[in-house]
Amino acid sequence: MEEMIRTEELTKVYDGRTILDRVSLKVNQGEIYGFLGLNGAGKTTTIRMLLGMIKPTSGQVYLHGRRLTPGGDLWNQVGYMVEVPYAYPDLTVRENLILYAQMRGIRRARNAVNEAVDQLSLSAYIDTKVKNLSLGNAQKLGIAKAVIHQPGILILDEPINALDPAGIVAIRELLKSLADKGVTVFISSHILEEMSKLASRIGIIHQGVLLQEISVREFEDLRAKKLYLGVRGNPELAKQKLIEAGFHAKVSAEQILELSNPGAVQRPELINQIMAKAGIPVYLLRVEEEELESYFLHMVGSDLAKELK
């Protein structure tokens, strides 16, 4: 599989403070790479260096297998939206997109505009001035500008901010369809639930350091899984029966038994049989898997869950 984005020891230092510390990552063709981190972790700084907007203190960026250099011709193959989706406020959606298509050198600009508008469900607002758009539709316009020239690489910084649930689903489906066509998507976000549904690979950055890169399949193997068992009567007796059967269990403050043994998680019916044999009625038997948010907080060693809201 062709490598489309790669960084080598990417570092940025401002006024003696290291904002990005030797970040090396790679993204292959057709992948959706979720770049996750708390606010201020270094996500936007990384993206700005991927786009050549700021110069790294040290390290290199490669796009399409070619080293990024000032004044290169790689931009025709890259679409992007960084932070605020800028547009001319007194022009309509159509006028903004036609102007941008012309700047991109697209010959059949109106056709490209219509296609982008359809992709982003902006048809009802095509003749609305940008200053009169909702935040969500302004965000969609920014993404429309990023995809209008059908780039091979799409780099998006927090693209689902301000979108309503329907808008988030629409963007998710659009990005998945683009990836299916071979487009490489690099997307930063702190909205972890959505990234767990969208990304094929995940990079976790914290305080400028890339802590981990994992595929969604690897995440499925790594994240913790537990079986929760609720019984009528004495949970301590149920715990003892489980220990005798070779299962480790603990009783929570809510008097629910928690089991993390793979044998228990993979075969909850066996736990139910043990309880039935002991004459202990069961009212709850549920397997739960660790969410990406919980895994992320464990990785960064932070209890600042409010940062992810």
N, C-alpha and C positions, 0 to 999 in steps of 0.2 A: 504494500500500500504506500502511495506517494506521501512524503512528508511535506506539509504545506506551511507550517509555522514552527520555527525553532528559535530558542534563545540560548545563548551560552554565557553563563556567569554574569547575567545582566545586573548591573549595580548602579544605583543613583544616590549621590550624597549631596545634601543641601546644607550649606553653612555648618559643616562638620557633623551633621546628623545623617545617618544612613537610613534612607527611605526604602530602598530596595537592596537586598543583600544576596548577590550571586545567584539569581534566579535562573535556573535552566529548565526549560520545559519544551515539549514538542506536541504538535497536533497533526494528525494524519488527515488525508483527504476524506471528506464525507463524515467526519466526526463532529459532534456537538460537544465542545469542551466547556464545562462549567467552571469558571474561575471564582472561587468562593472566598470570602473574607469579611471581617467586620469593617465598619467604616474606618478609613484611615489605615487599612492593612497594606495598601500598596497596589490595589487593583487598577485604579485609574492611571497611576504613574506607569505601570507596566504597559497598559494599552496605549498611552501616549508615546511610549518608546517604540512599540510595535508599529506605530503609524509614522514614526519619524518626526513627531511634533516636538519632542524634547530629546536632547542628546544624552545617552547614558554616560555616566562617569567612567565606566568600563564595561566590557562585554559586547556581544554582538547579537544582532537580530537577522534572521533569515526568513524570507517569504518565497514560496515556490522554489525552494532550494537555492535561492540567490541572496547574497548578502545585501541588506538594506543600506543604501548609500544616498546622500543628498542629491536631489535632482534626477533620480532614477525614474524608470517608466513602469514601476510595479503598481502604481496607483490605479491604472486602468483595470486591474484585476482584483482590486480590494474595495469593498464597501464598508462604511463605518458610521457609527453614531457614538459620540463621546459626551457623557454627562447631559448637558442641555441640548435638545433638538432645535438648533438654530434655524430660523427662516425669516423671510421679509414679512413683517406683520401687516403691512398695508396691501400686500398682494394676496390673491386667492390661492387656494391649494393648487389649482391647475396652473396658475401663473408661476408659482414657486417651482413646481416640478418641471414645467417646460424650460424655465431658465436653467435649472440644475442639469436637465438632460442635455441642453445645448452646451453648457460648460463641460460636460463629460464627453462631448463630441458625438452624441448619438444622432444619427441621421434622421431616423423616423421618430422624432421626439414625441409627437402626440400619441403614437401607438404605444411607446414605452410608458408614457404617463398613464394612459388608460389601463394598461396591464398592472402597473404598480398600484393604482387606485383600487382596482378590483381585488388584488391580493390583500390589501390592508383594509378592505371594507370602508373606503372613504368616498364612495360614489355620491352619497347624499350630501357631502360637504365640499364637493369639488369646486364650487363657485363661492365658497365662504372665505372671507378674509381670515388670514391666520390669527389675527388678534382676537377674533371672535370664536376661535375653537376652544373646546374644553382641553384640559391638560392631557387627558387620555388621547384625544384625536390629534393634538399637537405631537404627542409621542409617536403615534402611528405615522404621521407625516415624516418625522425624522427617520423612521425605519423605511418608509417608501423611498426616500432619497438615497438610502443606503443600498437598496436592492435594484434600483431603476435600471442600472447598466448591466445587470446579471453577472455580478462578480463571482470569482471562484473562491474568494475568501471574504467572509462577513465578520466584522469585529464590532460588537455591541456592548456598550457600557450601561448597565442597569436599564435594559430596554423595556421592562414591564412595570417600571415605576409609574404611578398615576393611572394605570389601566384598571378598568373594572373586571370582574371575573370573566365575562364574555370576551372582553378584549384580550385577556391573558390566554384564554384557550385558543383564540384565533391566531395569536402570535406563535403559540406553541406549535400549532398545526402547520403554520407557514414555515417555521424553521425546520421542522421535521421533514416537510416535503422538499425543501431546498437541500437538506443533507442527503435525502434519498437520491437526489439528482447529482450528487457529488460535490456540492458546495460545502466548504469547511467553515464551521461557525464557532467563533470564540466569543463567549458571552460571560460578562462579569455580573455578579449578583450577590445580594445578601438575603434574598428570599429563597430559603433553602428548600422549602416544600416544592416549589415550582421546579427548581433545578433537579430534584430527584425524579421528576416526571419527564424532564426534557433531555438532560445531558447523557451522552454515552460514556464520557470520561469526566472526571472531576479533579481539579487541582485546588488544594487548600493553602491559602497564604495567610500568614499572621505576622504582624510587625515586620513586614518586608521580607520574610523568609518563607519559601515554598516548603511547607511541611510534608506534603504527600500528594502524589498523583495516583489515582486508582480508577479502574473501569467500574461501570455500574455492576458488572458481574462480580468483580472483586469485592465491592461494597456489600453485596448480598452475602458473601462468605464471611466478611469481617464483622458485620454489625451483630450486636448481641441479640439473642432470642431467648424469651422466657415463656414458661407455661404457668398460668395462674389457675389455681385450684381453690374453689370455695366449697366447704362441706358443712352439713348440718351437724350440730353437736360440738365435739371437742376437736379443734384443729391440731392440738398437740398429739392426740392419739393418731390422727391421720399422718402427721409428720413421722411418728415412730414407725408406722406400717411402711411408709415409703423408704425410710432408712433401712429397715429390715430387708426390703426388696432391692437395695443397692442404689437408691436415689438420694441425692442430697436435696434437702428442702429447708426453707426457713419460713417462719410465720411473720407476716407484716403486722403493723399496728392496727390495720383494719381486719385482722384475723383471716387474711387470705394467704394461702401457701404459694410460695414462689419456687419454681424449679428451673434450673438452667442447664441440666444435663442434656446433651444432644439426644440421648435415648428417650428422654421424656418429651422434649420439644418435638421430635420427629414422630413419636408414637403416643399421642395423648390418649388414645383408646386403651393402651396398656395401663396407664395410670387410673383410668376409669374402672378397669377390671380389678385392679388391686383394691380400690375403695369398695367396689361391690362385694368382693370376696370377704372383706373385713366387716361388711354390714354398715358401711358409712355412706349415707346419702350425699350425692354430689349435686350442687346447684349451679356451679360455675366451672367451666373447663375451657380456657381460652389461651391461644398462643399469640404473643405479641412480639413484633420485631422492632429493634431500635430504629428510630427515625433518623434521617440525615441530620436534622438539627441537633439531636442529642449526641450523635457521633462527632459532629463538627465541634461542639462545645467541649467534648472530651479531648479532642485533638488539640485545640488551642489552649486548653487548661483554663477556661474562663467560665465565670458564672454570670456574665453580663447578657443574659437571655433577652433583656429588653432591647439590646442593640440590634436584634434580629427581627424585631416587630416592624 
